[in-house]
Amino acid sequence: ILLLFVSSCGSFLLNGNYKTYVKKTIHDDNFLTTIGVIGSFGNGFSRFFWSLYYNKTGFKTAILTILFFQMIVFSTIRFTTSSPREYTFEIFLSNCCIGGYLVTATTATQNIFG
């Protein structure tokens, strides 16, 4: 559970500051708001996928897969700040990771504590 908490902090930090992170390179606030909406769809719709994946593979494999995707986002996000399309995909993928964390956290906590 501690791994889950620590690894999800980065996605939550990025989700809360995605506009501030690129305000020097992308100046269109309407577009940045659209990025947030697209990310929210990624968060919501990915939960169905992550719950199926979690049921099929188990906690350890699911959380390591989510962590792998999150590491990809964090290692490439600084290179995508000048490209709106790529930055949108990065925020979408980060929000998909948040959806995965929320699915695995609730299920794992229920399994551990009953």
Secondary structure by P-SEA (a helix, b strand, c coil): caaaaaaaaaaaaaaaccccccccccccaaaaaaaaaaaaaaaaaaaaaaaaaaaaccaaaaaaaaaaaaaaaaaccccccccaaaaaaaaaaaaaaaaaaaaaaaaaaaaacc
